[in-house]
Amino acid sequence: MVTAFNPEQQLAFDIRRSIILGAYIREWSMPAYRVLLNHPDRAIHVEIYYFSAADEDDIARFATVGLSNTLRSNGQLIGTEWMLALTADLGDESAERIFTYMCDLLVHHIEVAPDSRIPRVMGESELAPDNWSTRALLLDELRGESEELETIQVGDEVIQMIWAVPITTQEASLILQEGVEAFDSYVEESEYSIIDPCRE
């Protein structure tokens, strides 16, 4: 129970969770773990779920529930949820470390980003996991997932799923200078997987 919610708000959040998490489970099976990002004084309550990879060739995912219901510092409703896909080994980091990083990114986004327009590049950060070469972040439209997850209907709301992609400093510069299409072309020609956070 989130103390900042009244009973009606708590019920609304429970329904939101049921719908969004249900969509995730249909596509990715049961989550392995959950972490709460909770700032009652700012009415921020975001749940981050970890869907572990079934084997070493599968994809691990971290996805939010409740970001869409959060207000930015400017009062604007965010209206989106994030999904971060990684290789099964999480780039030689622990799930706990990824949770911490995602919480840092989410708080920064809530407090600083003026809106939910994409693509959006977040520059290189010292908060990125130590073992990753991808220390910047791209927020863009969801790719490589079921079309059912691109948007999720919650009552009258249409919530867009956003792809949170760790990128290198060079990739961030490419996107900022030439656009996300140039980045897509670069990824297609690369020998590394886009979900490998340790790529060169």
C-alpha positions in Angstrom: 0.0 0.0 0.0 1.3 3.4 -1.0 0.6 5.9 1.8 0.3 8.9 -0.6 -2.7 7.2 -2.4 -6.2 7.5 -1.1 -8.4 4.4 -1.5 -9.7 5.5 -4.9 -6.2 6.2 -6.2 -4.9 2.9 -4.8 -7.7 1.0 -6.6 -6.9 2.9 -9.9 -3.3 2.0 -9.5 -4.1 -1.7 -8.8 -6.2 -1.8 -12.0 -3.4 -0.2 -14.0 -0.9 -2.7 -12.6 -3.2 -5.6 -13.4 -3.6 -4.5 -17.0 0.0 -3.6 -17.8 1.7 -6.4 -15.9 -0.8 -8.8 -17.4 0.3 -7.7 -20.9 4.0 -8.2 -19.9 3.3 -11.7 -18.5 1.4 -12.8 -21.6 4.5 -12.0 -23.7 7.4 -12.7 -21.3 6.1 -15.1 -18.7 6.3 -14.5 -14.9 8.6 -11.8 -13.5 11.5 -12.9 -11.3 11.6 -9.9 -9.1 10.2 -6.4 -8.5 11.6 -3.2 -7.0 9.6 -0.1 -6.0 10.6 3.5 -6.7 8.5 5.4 -4.2 8.5 9.1 -3.3 5.2 9.7 -1.5 5.9 13.4 -1.1 6.0 13.7 -4.9 3.3 11.1 -5.5 5.8 9.0 -7.4 5.2 5.3 -7.3 6.8 3.2 -10.0 7.2 -0.5 -10.0 10.1 -2.1 -12.0 9.8 -5.7 -12.9 12.6 -8.1 -13.9 11.8 -10.8 -16.4 14.9 -13.0 -16.4 16.1 -14.8 -19.6 15.1 -18.5 -19.9 18.5 -19.4 -21.1 21.8 -17.8 -22.2 20.4 -17.1 -25.7 17.2 -15.5 -24.4 16.5 -11.9 -23.6 16.3 -10.4 -20.1 13.9 -7.5 -19.6 13.2 -4.8 -17.1 9.9 -3.0 -17.4 8.0 -0.3 -15.5 4.5 -0.2 -14.2 3.2 3.1 -13.0 5.5 5.5 -14.8 2.6 6.4 -17.1 0.6 7.6 -14.1 3.4 9.8 -12.8 3.5 13.6 -13.1 6.7 15.4 -14.2 8.1 18.3 -12.2 6.2 20.6 -14.6 2.9 18.9 -13.8 2.6 17.0 -17.1 1.5 13.4 -17.0 4.3 11.1 -18.4 1.9 8.7 -20.1 4.5 6.1 -21.0 6.1 2.9 -19.6 9.8 1.9 -20.2 11.2 -1.5 -21.3 15.0 -2.2 -21.1 16.1 -5.4 -22.9 19.5 -6.9 -22.2 21.5 -10.0 -22.9 20.9 -12.9 -20.5 24.1 -12.1 -18.5 23.0 -8.5 -18.0 26.3 -7.3 -19.2 28.1 -8.9 -16.4 26.1 -7.0 -13.8 23.6 -8.1 -11.1 19.9 -7.5 -11.4 20.2 -5.3 -8.3 22.7 -3.1 -10.0 20.4 -2.7 -13.1 17.4 -1.9 -10.8 19.5 0.9 -9.1 20.5 2.3 -12.5 16.9 2.3 -13.8 15.7 4.1 -10.7 18.4 6.7 -11.2 17.3 7.2 -14.8 13.6 7.3 -14.0 14.1 9.9 -11.3 16.2 12.0 -13.7 13.6 11.7 -16.4 10.7 12.6 -14.1 12.4 15.6 -12.8 14.2 16.9 -15.9 12.6 15.8 -19.2 10.0 18.3 -20.3 7.8 15.8 -22.2 7.7 12.3 -23.6 8.7 13.0 -27.1 11.0 10.5 -28.7 13.6 9.8 -29.8 15.4 11.3 -26.8 19.1 10.8 -26.0 20.3 11.0 -22.4 24.0 11.7 -22.4 26.8 9.6 -20.9 26.3 9.1 -17.1 28.7 8.1 -14.3 25.7 6.2 -12.9 25.8 3.6 -15.6 27.0 0.1 -14.5 30.8 -0.2 -14.4 31.0 -3.2 -16.7 29.0 -1.5 -19.5 30.6 0.3 -22.4 27.1 1.8 -23.1 26.9 4.7 -20.7 24.4 6.9 -22.5 20.7 6.1 -23.2 18.3 6.3 -26.1 14.5 6.4 -25.5 12.7 5.4 -28.7 9.7 3.5 -30.0 9.5 -0.1 -29.0 11.2 -2.6 -31.4 11.7 -6.3 -31.6 8.6 -7.0 -29.4 5.0 -8.0 -30.0 2.8 -5.3 -31.5 0.5 -5.9 -28.6 3.0 -4.1 -26.3 3.4 -1.0 -28.5 0.4 0.6 -26.8 -1.6 -0.6 -23.8 -5.1 0.5 -23.2 -5.9 1.4 -19.5 -9.5 2.7 -19.4 -9.5 5.8 -21.6 -5.7 6.1 -21.6 -3.5 4.8 -24.4 -0.1 4.1 -22.9 2.9 4.0 -25.2 5.7 1.5 -24.4 9.1 3.2 -24.7 12.3 1.2 -25.5 15.2 2.3 -23.2 18.4 1.4 -25.0 21.8 1.7 -23.5 24.1 3.2 -26.1 27.8 4.2 -26.3 29.0 7.8 -26.4 29.8 7.5 -30.1 26.3 6.1 -30.8 24.7 9.0 -28.9 26.7 11.5 -31.0 25.6 9.7 -34.2 22.0 10.0 -33.2 22.3 13.6 -32.3 24.2 14.6 -35.4 22.5 12.3 -38.1 19.3 11.0 -36.5 18.0 7.7 -35.3 17.8 6.3 -38.8 21.6 6.6 -39.1 21.8 4.7 -35.8 19.5 2.0 -37.1 21.7 1.5 -40.2 24.8 1.4 -38.0 23.2 -1.3 -35.8 22.2 -3.4 -38.8 25.8 -3.4 -40.0 27.3 -4.1 -36.6 28.5 -7.5 -35.5 27.3 -6.7 -32.0 23.7 -7.1 -30.6 21.9 -3.9 -29.8 20.9 -5.5 -26.5 24.5 -6.2 -25.5 25.5 -3.3 -23.1 29.1 -4.3 -23.4 29.4 -3.9 -27.1 32.3 -2.0 -28.6 
